[in-house]
């Protein structure tokens, strides 16, 4: 029979092979043992199948990762309608953060402290470090060393001005601000600070006075007694005393105006306690416009705030509340919002030369910065965060030469770890103790200083008799807070060159350098203002003209910007040497 004619059930093998196989299978049935018949698919086959399966899985994973990466890279474009000419083409938000008084060395100080305190490797940096894109030059028109007023005016108006100017130019004309222009265009606006809401930085975005000391007048303008009417939708911070009439508890006003009542009359909702703040539910329960004043003056330093119970909201909590409130309020709007957030008291720690307060203030700012980044990342609306400082304060150095001999290259962040309070807090504790124990002996006073203030408060256990005597000596020209700061600074080997500001360049930060390309590198502080103007696509010059025109009308009834500066000094006069060293020696100011 030909091969092609074989029956369908015929085995395609020799008959002898079939016979042997049948015998083997019969034996297996009788003995219960398996046959040695080779498997149809052996190990080589299954190995190939495994390799193929793993290849398929790996291919799928690569495709999934590529899709996710592409989605992450293009998510900003999808939600914002794309970027054109360095800004979103659609709805957008801008969060501007100011780290008042924070210079580059503040970051070095805080980074090392954080690593030592948390047992972290030296490669563990702050969130701010990962978003550093450039630096800013800070001079004003009247000095190479700016103050906060001139610095914030540069941000708010995009113009340089003199020290002390609140959104006012050297010719004393008001300059339109980024916040006012944003409000005029349809954006919602907000200010969040840890100092007084009437202080220089927040004031420069929504008020106009010739001298920063006019905080009573600033308070009135913030709540709508302003040429443009109400321009701020949300304010959170301290400074309640400037809103209460003279003669009432907690007031520091020079007149009897009740600015809280004025705010309510202008439609503001008012909150002034921690309970009220918690009721805002991180913004979801906010009704705008909102005025929140949680301290008579400044909100306490972060290190002190945490130890006095649940009394004051933190910078991060206020930032999250403002972001939530403004986001909800603009959900159905064509425009987003502009929000200025200031870590205000970094500056105060620098003025006090207090490294303990400084590191905790910078960490609090870093935490708030992180919360803004999280918001931008999750929000449906395109947004950018830009941050910088108005100036550096204290001339801070993470090095100090204590003796005439050549110094060792050392500084000791661990000396700051055990401190529980700021130098300012401890100075108030000392003052209160001495007032309450007027008849106590000097020895008792010394024990209180050593055990309660220095050991428990600063974590210093090797205090000298001379240091204790300085704190008890009424004739010492330095306030007690400066002495406490010096005690801890010397042991940590932290140096300070001034209790004022310095001319150091300061850092610029951004949520994404691709979204703030014009701020990469070194820039004048006015360029930060110009970036914000261009990003929001607003017209500051038109606002300036409107302020001047409306101001002429207001000036007929009162000097709405306060008294002009009588003797404005130019930069040429201010920054030439005039024998200041000898004059300071005669006045006892050479320190």
C-alpha positions in Angstrom: 0.0 0.0 0.0 1.3 3.3 -0.9 2.1 5.7 2.0 -0.6 8.1 0.9 -3.1 5.2 1.0 -2.5 4.2 4.7 -5.6 4.0 6.9 -6.2 7.2 9.0 -5.6 5.3 12.3 -2.4 3.7 11.1 0.8 4.7 13.2 3.5 6.3 11.1 6.2 4.1 12.7 7.6 0.6 12.3 5.4 -2.2 13.6 8.2 -3.5 15.8 8.4 -0.2 17.6 4.6 -0.3 18.3 4.9 -3.8 19.6 7.7 -2.9 22.0 5.8 0.2 23.2 2.6 -1.8 23.8 4.4 -4.4 25.9 6.0 -1.6 28.0 2.6 0.0 28.6 1.1 -3.3 29.7 3.9 -3.8 32.2 3.3 -0.3 33.5 -0.3 -1.1 34.0 0.5 -4.2 36.0 3.2 -2.7 38.2 1.8 0.8 38.6 5.0 2.4 37.3 5.2 5.2 34.7 6.5 4.3 31.3 9.7 5.9 30.0 7.9 7.2 27.0 9.4 10.6 26.1 7.1 13.7 26.6 5.7 15.4 23.6 7.1 18.8 24.9 10.4 18.6 26.7 12.5 21.1 28.7 13.9 22.9 25.6 10.4 23.6 24.4 9.2 25.1 27.7 12.3 27.1 28.1 11.6 28.8 24.8 8.0 29.4 25.8 9.2 31.0 29.1 11.6 33.3 27.3 9.0 34.3 24.8 6.5 35.1 27.7 9.0 37.2 29.6 9.8 39.1 26.4 6.1 39.8 25.8 5.7 41.0 29.4 8.8 43.2 29.2 7.5 44.7 26.0 4.2 45.5 27.5 5.8 47.1 30.6 8.0 49.3 28.4 5.0 50.4 26.4 3.1 51.2 29.6 6.0 53.1 31.1 6.4 55.1 27.9 2.7 56.0 27.8 2.8 57.1 31.4 5.9 59.2 30.9 4.4 60.8 27.8 1.3 61.6 29.8 3.2 63.1 32.6 5.3 65.3 30.2 2.2 66.4 28.3 -0.3 66.7 31.2 0.4 70.5 31.6 -0.4 71.0 27.9 -3.6 69.0 28.1 -5.1 70.8 31.1 -3.9 74.3 30.1 -4.5 74.2 26.4 -0.7 74.4 25.7 2.1 76.9 26.3 2.8 79.7 23.9 5.6 82.3 24.3 6.5 81.1 27.8 2.9 81.1 29.3 -0.2 79.0 29.1 -2.6 79.8 26.3 -5.7 79.3 28.5 -6.7 79.7 32.1 -3.8 80.0 34.6 -2.8 80.5 38.2 0.2 82.3 39.6 1.6 81.7 43.1 4.4 84.0 44.1 6.3 83.1 47.3 8.6 85.5 49.2 11.1 84.2 51.7 11.8 87.6 53.4 15.4 87.9 54.5 16.5 84.5 53.3 19.9 84.4 51.6 21.7 81.5 50.1 23.5 80.8 53.4 20.1 80.4 55.2 19.7 77.3 53.0 23.1 75.9 53.9 22.4 76.5 57.6 19.0 74.9 57.5 20.0 72.0 55.2 22.8 70.9 57.6 20.6 71.3 60.6 17.9 69.2 59.0 20.3 66.5 58.2 21.8 66.3 61.7 18.4 66.6 63.4 16.8 63.9 61.3 19.8 61.6 61.0 19.8 62.1 57.3 22.6 61.6 54.7 24.3 64.6 53.4 22.7 64.1 50.0 19.3 64.7 51.5 18.4 68.3 50.6 15.5 70.6 51.0 12.7 70.8 48.5 13.7 74.3 47.7 17.2 73.1 46.7 15.6 71.1 43.9 13.8 74.1 42.4 16.6 76.7 42.5 16.9 78.2 39.0 18.7 81.6 39.4 19.5 84.6 41.6 18.3 88.2 42.0 20.2 91.4 42.5 18.4 93.5 45.1 19.6 97.1 45.2 17.0 99.9 45.5 17.2 103.4 44.0 18.3 104.9 47.3 20.8 102.3 48.5 22.9 99.3 47.4 21.2 97.6 50.4 17.5 97.5 49.9 14.7 97.2 52.5 11.6 95.1 52.2 9.4 97.9 50.9 11.7 98.8 48.0 12.3 95.1 47.3 8.6 94.2 47.3 7.8 97.3 45.1 10.2 95.9 42.5 8.3 92.6 42.5 4.8 94.1 42.6 5.3 97.0 40.1 8.3 95.9 38.1 10.1 99.2 39.0 12.9 100.1 41.4 12.1 102.6 44.1 13.6 104.0 47.4 13.8 102.3 50.7 10.5 102.7 52.6 8.3 103.1 49.4 5.1 101.1 49.4 4.3 100.7 45.7 5.3 104.3 45.1 8.0 105.5 42.7 10.8 107.9 43.5 8.7 110.8 42.2 6.1 109.7 44.8 3.5 108.7 42.2 1.7 105.3 42.8 2.7 102.4 40.6 0.2 99.8 39.5 0.8 96.4 41.0 0.5 92.8 39.7 -2.2 92.1 42.2 -4.3 95.2 41.2 -3.9 94.5 37.5 -4.8 90.8 38.0 -8.0 91.8 39.9 -8.9 94.3 37.2 -8.6 91.7 34.5 -10.8 89.1 36.4 -8.4 87.1 38.5 -9.1 86.4 42.1 -6.3 87.6 44.5 -4.9 86.7 47.9 -2.2 87.6 50.4 -0.8 85.1 53.1 1.9 86.1 55.6 3.2 85.3 59.0 3.9 88.9 60.0 1.4 91.8 60.1 -0.7 91.9 56.9 0.1 95.6 56.9 3.8 95.0 56.8 5.9 96.1 53.8 5.8 93.0 51.6 2.1 92.4 51.6 1.3 96.1 51.6 3.3 96.6 48.4 0.8 94.5 46.4 -2.4 96.2 47.4 -1.6 99.6 49.0 0.3 102.8 48.2 1.9 105.0 50.8 5.1 107.1 50.8 6.5 105.5 53.9 6.1 101.9 55.1 5.4 103.1 58.7 1.9 104.2 57.7 0.5 100.8 58.6 -2.8 102.3 59.9 -3.4 103.8 56.5 -2.3 100.6 54.8 -4.9 98.6 56.8 -7.7 100.9 55.4 -6.5 100.5 51.8 -6.3 96.7 52.1 -10.0 96.5 52.9 -11.2 98.8 50.2 -10.5 102.4 51.1 -8.5 102.5 48.0 -8.6 104.4 44.6 -9.6 101.1 42.9 -11.9 99.9 45.6 -11.5 96.3 47.0 -8.6 94.6 45.2 -7.8 91.7 47.6 -10.2 88.8 47.9 -8.4 86.9 50.7 -6.0 88.0 53.4 -4.5 85.7 56.1 -1.9 86.7 58.7 -1.3 88.8 61.7 -1.6 92.5 62.5 -5.0 92.8 64.1 -3.9 95.7 66.2 -3.9 98.0 63.2 -7.5 97.2 62.5 -8.9 97.9 65.9 -9.8 101.4 67.1 -7.5 103.2 69.6 -8.6 102.6 73.1 -9.7 99.0 72.7 -7.8 96.0 74.0 -5.2 94.9 71.5 -5.2 98.1 69.4 -2.1 99.9 68.2 -3.8 102.4 65.9 -3.2 106.1 66.4 -6.9 106.9 65.7 -10.3 105.6 66.6 -11.2 104.1 63.2 -12.6 100.5 63.4 -11.1 99.0 60.2 -12.7 95.6 61.0 -16.1 97.2 60.8 -15.0 99.0 57.6 -14.0 95.6 56.2 -17.4 94.1 57.1 -19.2 97.0 55.6 -17.2 96.4 52.4 -18.4 92.8 52.3 -15.5 91.0 54.0 -16.1 88.0 56.2 -13.9 88.2 59.2 -12.1 85.5 61.3 -9.6 86.0 64.1 -9.2 82.8 66.1 -7.8 79.3 65.6 -11.3 77.9 65.9 -12.5 80.2 63.2 -9.6 79.2 61.0 -10.3 75.5 61.5 -13.9 76.2 60.4 -12.6 77.3 57.0 -11.8 73.6 56.4 -8.8 74.3 54.3 -10.7 76.6 52.0 -13.8 74.5 51.3 -15.9 76.6 53.7 -14.5 80.0 52.8 -16.8 82.8 51.7 -14.9 85.5 49.9 -13.8 88.2 50.4 -12.1 87.0 53.6 -10.0 88.8 56.2 -8.3 86.6 58.7 -6.2 88.2 61.4 -4.8 85.6 63.9 -2.4 87.6 66.0 -2.4 91.2 67.4 1.1 91.6 65.8 3.2 89.0 64.1 2.4 85.3 64.3 5.0 83.8 66.6 8.2 82.2 65.3 7.5 78.6 64.1 9.6 77.1 67.0 7.5 79.0 69.5 4.2 78.7 67.7 4.4 74.9 68.0 4.9 75.0 71.7 2.1 77.3 72.7 -0.7 74.9 71.9 -3.2 75.0 69.1 -3.5 78.8 68.9 -2.0 80.0 65.6 -2.2 78.5 62.1 1.1 77.7 60.4 2.2 79.2 57.1 1.5 75.9 55.4 -2.0 75.7 56.8 -2.8 79.2 55.7 -1.3 78.5 52.2 -3.4 75.4 51.7 -6.5 77.2 52.9 -5.9 80.1 50.5 -5.2 77.8 47.6 -8.3 75.8 48.2 -10.5 78.9 48.6 -9.2 80.6 45.5 -9.3 77.5 43.4 -13.0 76.8 44.4 -13.9 80.5 43.7 -12.4 80.4 40.2 -13.6 77.0 39.2 -16.1 78.3 36.7 -14.3 81.5 35.8 -12.4 82.3 32.7 -9.5 83.5 34.8 -7.6 81.8 37.7 -6.0 83.5 40.6 -2.9 85.4 41.9 -1.7 84.5 45.4 1.3 86.0 47.2 2.6 83.9 50.2 5.4 85.2 52.4 7.6 83.4 54.9 7.8 86.7 56.7 9.7 85.9 59.9 12.9 84.5 58.3 13.8 88.1 58.1 13.0 88.7 61.8 15.3 85.8 62.8 18.0 87.4 60.8 17.5 90.8 62.4 17.8 89.0 65.8 20.9 87.0 64.6 19.0 83.9 65.9 20.1 80.7 64.2 17.5 78.6 66.1 14.5 80.7 64.9 16.1 80.9 61.5 16.3 77.2 60.7 12.7 76.5 61.9 11.4 79.4 59.8 13.1 78.2 56.7 11.8 74.7 57.3 8.3 76.0 57.7 8.7 77.9 54.4 10.1 74.8 52.7 7.0 72.9 53.9 4.6 75.6 52.6 6.6 75.6 49.3 6.0 71.8 49.0 2.3 72.2 49.6 2.1 74.7 46.7 3.9 72.3 44.5 1.5 69.5 45.4 -1.4 71.8 44.6 -0.1 72.7 41.2 0.6 69.1 40.4 -2.9 68.0 41.2 -4.9 71.0 40.1 -6.8 70.9 36.8 -5.8 74.5 35.9 -2.3 75.4 34.6 -0.2 77.1 37.3 3.3 78.2 38.1 5.1 78.9 41.4 7.9 81.5 41.5 9.7 82.3 44.7 12.5 84.6 45.8 13.6 86.8 48.6 13.5 90.6 48.8 17.0 90.7 50.4 19.3 88.8 52.8 19.2 89.7 56.5 21.9 89.4 59.1 25.0 88.9 56.9 24.8 85.2 57.9 27.8 82.9 57.7 28.1 79.3 58.6 31.5 80.0 60.1 32.8 82.0 63.0 36.2 82.9 64.3 36.1 82.9 68.1 39.8 83.5 68.8 42.8 85.4 67.4 44.4 82.1 66.3 43.7 80.7 62.9 40.3 79.0 63.1 39.4 75.4 62.5 37.1 74.7 59.6 34.1 73.8 61.7 30.5 74.7 62.4 28.2 72.6 64.7 24.6 72.3 63.7 23.9 69.8 66.5 24.1 72.8 68.9 20.8 74.0 67.5 19.0 70.7 67.9 18.1 70.8 71.5 16.8 74.4 71.6 13.1 74.7 72.2 12.5 78.4 71.9 13.7 81.5 70.0 15.9 84.1 71.6 13.1 86.6 71.5 10.8 84.2 73.5 13.5 83.6 76.1 14.1 87.3 76.5 10.4 87.8 77.2 10.5 85.0 79.7 13.4 86.6 81.5 11.6 90.0 81.5 8.4 88.5 83.0 10.4 86.5 85.6 12.2 89.6 86.8 9.0 91.6 87.0 7.3 88.8 89.0 10.3 88.2 91.3 11.5 91.7 92.0 12.7 90.7 95.5 14.5 87.5 94.4 18.2 87.4 95.0 20.7 87.6 92.2 21.7 83.9 92.9 18.0 82.9 92.4 17.9 84.8 89.2 21.1 83.2 87.9 19.7 79.8 88.7 16.5 80.6 86.7 18.6 81.8 83.7 20.9 78.8 83.8 18.4 76.0 84.3 15.2 77.3 82.7 16.3 79.6 79.9 19.7 78.4 78.8 19.5 74.6 79.5 15.9 74.0 78.8 15.4 76.8 76.3 18.6 76.9 74.3 20.1 73.5 75.2 23.3 75.1 76.4 24.9 73.5 79.5 28.3 75.2 79.6 27.2 78.8 80.1 29.7 81.1 81.8 29.2 83.4 84.7 30.0 86.3 82.5 27.2 85.4 80.1 24.7 85.1 82.9 25.8 88.5 84.3 25.3 90.1 80.9 21.7 88.9 80.9 21.2 90.5 84.4 23.1 93.7 83.7 20.6 96.5 82.9 23.5 98.7 81.7 24.3 96.3 78.8 23.4 98.2 75.6 22.3 95.0 73.8 18.8 93.6 74.4 18.6 90.3 76.1 17.4 88.6 72.9 20.6 89.5 71.2 22.6 88.1 74.1 20.7 84.8 74.0 21.3 84.7 70.2 25.0 85.3 70.6 25.3 82.5 73.3 23.9 79.9 70.9 25.6 81.3 67.8 29.0 81.2 69.3 28.6 77.6 70.3 27.3 76.6 66.9 30.0 78.8 65.3 27.5 80.7 63.3 28.6 84.2 62.3 26.6 87.4 61.7 27.9 90.7 60.3 24.9 92.9 61.0 21.5 93.1 62.6 20.2 94.7 59.4 20.1 93.7 55.7 23.0 93.0 53.4 23.5 93.5 49.6 23.9 89.7 48.9 22.2 88.3 45.9 19.3 86.0 46.7 18.0 82.8 45.1 15.1 82.5 42.6 13.0 79.3 42.6 10.3 77.9 40.3 8.0 74.9 40.2 9.3 74.1 36.7 12.2 75.9 35.1 10.6 75.3 31.7 7.7 77.5 32.8 9.9 80.4 34.0 12.8 80.3 31.5 13.3 84.1 31.6 14.3 83.8 35.3 17.0 81.3 34.8 20.4 82.8 35.7 21.1 86.2 37.4 18.6 89.0 37.2 17.5 92.3 38.7 14.6 91.9 41.1 12.4 94.0 38.8 12.6 91.1 36.2 10.7 88.9 38.6 7.9 91.5 38.5 8.1 91.6 34.7 7.8 87.8 34.5 4.6 87.8 36.6 3.2 90.7 34.5 3.8 88.8 31.3 2.7 85.4 32.7 -0.7 86.8 33.7 -0.9 89.0 30.6 -1.9 92.2 32.5 -1.3 95.9 32.0 0.4 97.5 35.0 0.9 100.9 33.3 -2.9 101.2 32.8 -3.4 100.6 36.5 -0.8 103.2 37.3 -2.6 105.8 35.2 -5.9 104.9 36.9 -4.3 105.3 40.3 -2.9 108.7 39.5 -6.2 109.9 38.1 -8.3 108.6 41.0 -5.7 109.8 43.5 -6.0 113.3 42.3 -9.7 113.2 43.3 -8.9 111.6 46.7 -6.2 114.1 47.4 -8.8 116.9 47.4 -10.1 115.5 50.7 -7.1 113.8 52.3 -3.5 112.8 51.6 -4.4 109.2 50.7 -0.7 108.1 50.4 0.4 109.9 53.6 3.0 112.6 53.9 5.7 112.6 51.2 9.3 111.9 52.1 10.8 115.3 52.6 14.5 114.4 52.0 14.7 111.7 49.5 18.3 110.7 49.0 19.6 109.5 45.6 21.8 106.5 45.2 24.9 108.6 44.6 24.4 110.4 48.0 23.4 107.3 49.9 26.3 105.0 48.9 29.3 107.3 49.1 31.4 107.2 52.2 31.0 110.2 54.5 33.1 109.3 57.5 30.5 106.9 58.8 33.0 104.8 60.8 34.2 107.7 62.9 30.7 109.0 63.4 29.5 105.5 64.5 32.4 105.3 67.0 31.4 108.6 68.5 27.8 107.3 68.8 28.8 104.0 70.2 27.5 102.1 67.2 30.6 100.4 66.0 29.5 96.7 66.2 
